[in-house]
Amino acid sequence: MQLYIDTANLDEIKEAHDLGVLDGVTTNPTLIAREGVDYGKRLAEICEVVKGPVSAEVIALDAAGMIEEGVQRAEIAENIVVKLPCTVDGLKACKSLTDRDIRTNLTLCFQPLQALMVAKAGAFLVSPFIGRIDDIGEDGMDLIHRIRAIYDNYGFETKILAASIRHPKHMLDCALAGADVATVPFKVIAQFMQHPLTDKGLDAFLADYQKTFGR
Ligand code: G3P
């Protein structure tokens, strides 16, 4: 399973990269606005740090505009993946960019037929938003299971990138459901290696050792 970080914050990206297990980065207009920096410049900075896929979202809503922006974004670095919305125009832009050998990430996926359609258009990644489905009282994980079943039925190569991950249980359930990738905020990644019994056990090991051998 691959792990991406979901942020446009360079310090967080560098710190996650230092863990040695980071496979890529996702950004979106909200995350860039939070940083208050130029989108293109920040993408270039991120691509200097992380050599795996870096998702760059388009702002245009029409297919022609998305294609134009996507081509420009793809020129920033070879690991840029153009992020498009799961709309009719996003689907058309996905097919066109795929035909130009530009990889795409189809985002804001909330139902399995969107995932089926974008896989047919050649999407590299599809991003189902788990947390936002939970937010409206439905089961985000069910979407991951259903997309996994559809992709496996037909051998689609589009990778399932679980997004809108809010806590470690989301990550665990995505791993059990066979999501190919999860994109996770830094504060949630930081929780993955934590367990109180690990800390307690380590304290006991060191105390016992010091009792006998001193420092
Ligand atoms: O990758 C999508 C993610 O940024 C959305 O997360 O928590 O705003 O639903 P959230």
Residues whose N, C-alpha, C, O or C-beta is under 5 A from the ligand:
A	BS01	G3P	D6 G131 R132 A163 S164
